[in-house]
């Protein structure tokens, strides 16, 4: 099981020093990767619980975000090249890049440069986004109904730019004649690419297979949900004309993580469950269940509020030094 840290750059208030401390510790503890979060805006409507959709379009969540519109959160994309500068071993990325907010060719060219900055340690995770209000702030309102098609075109453009000296594309969201885009990524044929998925295993499987992607990333998936996703993606892969199987890709999920002194109610209640929130013994047992379900890379997500970074630093040490040896012993 690969450990991944999901930096809490999306918080009511967070400092660069806090993110630095978390990043340095993750490297010291040999975490496999470190990721930032993509969140452009928090609408005022969120403060009133009046977003058009519930958080992440997930059942059981309010129509609001866990950070206020006056929150002093940090943008995830500028932190990725910063991570390249302050790390030397861990892989880096943003989970997930909402493609409709970015011009595909420009994104491809910039990520290629970042791959050079980190000496070939970049991961690229892609998704469609879910919040119409954020699409409006990104001047992408018209793209919302066709956001999944935008992801597909972005993947094709990225791989085309990264794999060719000169590349052209004529599609719905991008239309350009043959151009050169500068340096290619250090990683060949390109950086590992991950597909985000919340609702449609077949779509995820098709993308993973067709575009040779390295993995799938969910959010707050219970062990049972994760096993279902893995089985359905495996089934789709088996039916496609591809030599790849489910064992060739990473199965990951972004999961809130805190170690508590007292036992926590971990009754399964879908994505609102306390999955990796609990005592060290509870988290050990849950990670064993995840391992059996096929989770290969938990993205450990410090809470949005109420837990100081100093506590998370201690929790990460406990996880690596005390919990994981028990999990890996199964």
TAKA-V480203 format. One record per backbone hydrogen bond with DSSP energy under -0.5 kcal/mol. CO is the residue of the C=O (numbers start at 1). NH is the residue of the N-H. E is the energy in kcal/mol with one decimal. If there is no record, write none. Layout:
co = (CO;CO)
nh = (NH;NH)
e = (E;E)
This chain:
co = (2;3;3;4;5;5;6;7;9;9;12;15;16;17;18;19;20;21;22;23;24;25;26;27;32;33;34;35;36;37;43;43;44;44;45;45;46;54;55;58;62;62;63;68;72;75;76;77;77;78;79;80;81;82;83;91;92;93;94;94;94;96;97;97;98;99;103;104;105;106;107;108;109;110;111;112;113;114;115;116;121;122;123;124;125;126;127;130;131;131;132;133;134;135;136;140;140;141;143;144;146;147;148;149;150;151;152;153;154;155;156;157;158;159;160;161;167;169;174;176;179;192;193;193;194;195;199;200;201;202;203;204;205;206;207;208;209;214;215;216;217;218;222;223;224;225;226;227;228;229;230;231;232;233;234;235;236;237;240;245;246;250;250;251;251;252;253;253;254;255;256;258;258;264;269;270;270;273;276;276;278;279;280;281;282;283;284;285;286;287;288;289;290;290;291;296;297;298;298;299;300;300;301;304;306;308;308;309;310;311;312;313;314;315;316;317;318;318;319;322;323;323;324;327)
nh = (298;32;33;300;7;35;302;9;11;74;72;19;20;21;22;23;24;25;26;27;28;29;31;30;91;5;93;7;95;39;46;47;47;48;48;50;49;57;58;61;55;64;51;71;14;79;80;80;81;82;83;84;85;86;87;34;123;36;96;97;125;98;99;127;101;102;107;108;109;110;111;112;113;114;115;116;117;118;120;119;92;192;125;194;97;196;99;132;134;135;136;137;138;140;139;143;144;144;146;147;150;151;152;153;154;155;156;157;158;159;160;161;162;163;164;164;179;176;171;169;167;124;214;215;126;217;201;204;205;206;207;208;209;210;211;213;212;250;195;252;197;254;226;227;228;229;230;231;232;233;234;235;236;237;238;239;240;240;242;248;249;216;252;296;297;218;255;299;220;301;276;260;278;266;272;269;273;275;258;278;260;283;284;285;286;287;288;289;290;291;292;293;294;295;294;2;253;4;300;255;6;302;257;12;308;311;312;313;314;315;316;317;318;319;320;321;322;323;324;326;326;327;328;330)
e = (-0.6;-1.8;-1.3;-2.9;-0.8;-3.0;-0.8;-1.5;-1.1;-2.7;-4.1;-1.9;-2.6;-2.8;-2.1;-2.4;-2.9;-2.0;-2.4;-2.2;-2.4;-2.4;-2.9;-1.7;-2.4;-2.2;-1.3;-2.8;-2.8;-0.8;-1.3;-0.7;-0.9;-0.8;-0.6;-2.9;-1.7;-3.2;-1.8;-1.4;-2.6;-1.6;-2.2;-1.9;-0.9;-0.6;-0.6;-1.5;-0.7;-1.0;-2.5;-1.8;-1.3;-1.5;-1.1;-2.5;-3.2;-1.8;-0.6;-0.6;-0.7;-0.7;-1.0;-2.3;-1.5;-2.4;-2.6;-2.4;-2.3;-2.5;-2.5;-1.8;-1.6;-2.2;-2.1;-1.1;-2.0;-1.9;-3.4;-1.4;-2.4;-0.5;-0.5;-2.8;-2.9;-2.5;-2.0;-0.7;-0.9;-1.8;-2.2;-1.7;-1.6;-3.3;-1.7;-1.4;-0.7;-1.2;-1.4;-1.5;-1.6;-1.7;-1.9;-2.4;-2.4;-2.4;-2.2;-2.7;-2.9;-2.5;-2.0;-2.9;-2.9;-1.3;-0.7;-0.7;-1.9;-3.1;-3.2;-1.9;-2.7;-2.8;-3.0;-1.2;-2.7;-2.3;-0.6;-2.0;-2.9;-2.7;-2.3;-2.7;-2.6;-2.9;-2.2;-1.6;-0.9;-2.5;-2.6;-2.4;-2.0;-2.2;-3.0;-2.6;-2.1;-2.7;-2.9;-2.5;-2.7;-2.9;-2.6;-2.4;-2.3;-2.7;-2.3;-1.3;-0.8;-0.8;-2.0;-2.0;-1.3;-2.6;-0.6;-2.6;-1.6;-2.2;-0.7;-2.6;-3.1;-2.7;-0.8;-0.5;-2.0;-0.6;-1.4;-0.6;-1.7;-1.5;-1.9;-0.5;-2.1;-2.7;-2.3;-2.4;-2.4;-2.7;-1.9;-1.9;-2.5;-2.6;-2.2;-1.7;-1.0;-2.5;-0.8;-3.2;-0.9;-1.7;-0.9;-2.5;-3.0;-0.6;-2.1;-0.7;-0.6;-0.8;-1.7;-2.5;-1.4;-2.4;-2.5;-1.7;-2.3;-2.7;-2.4;-2.9;-2.6;-1.9;-3.0;-0.5;-0.9;-1.9;-3.1;-1.3)
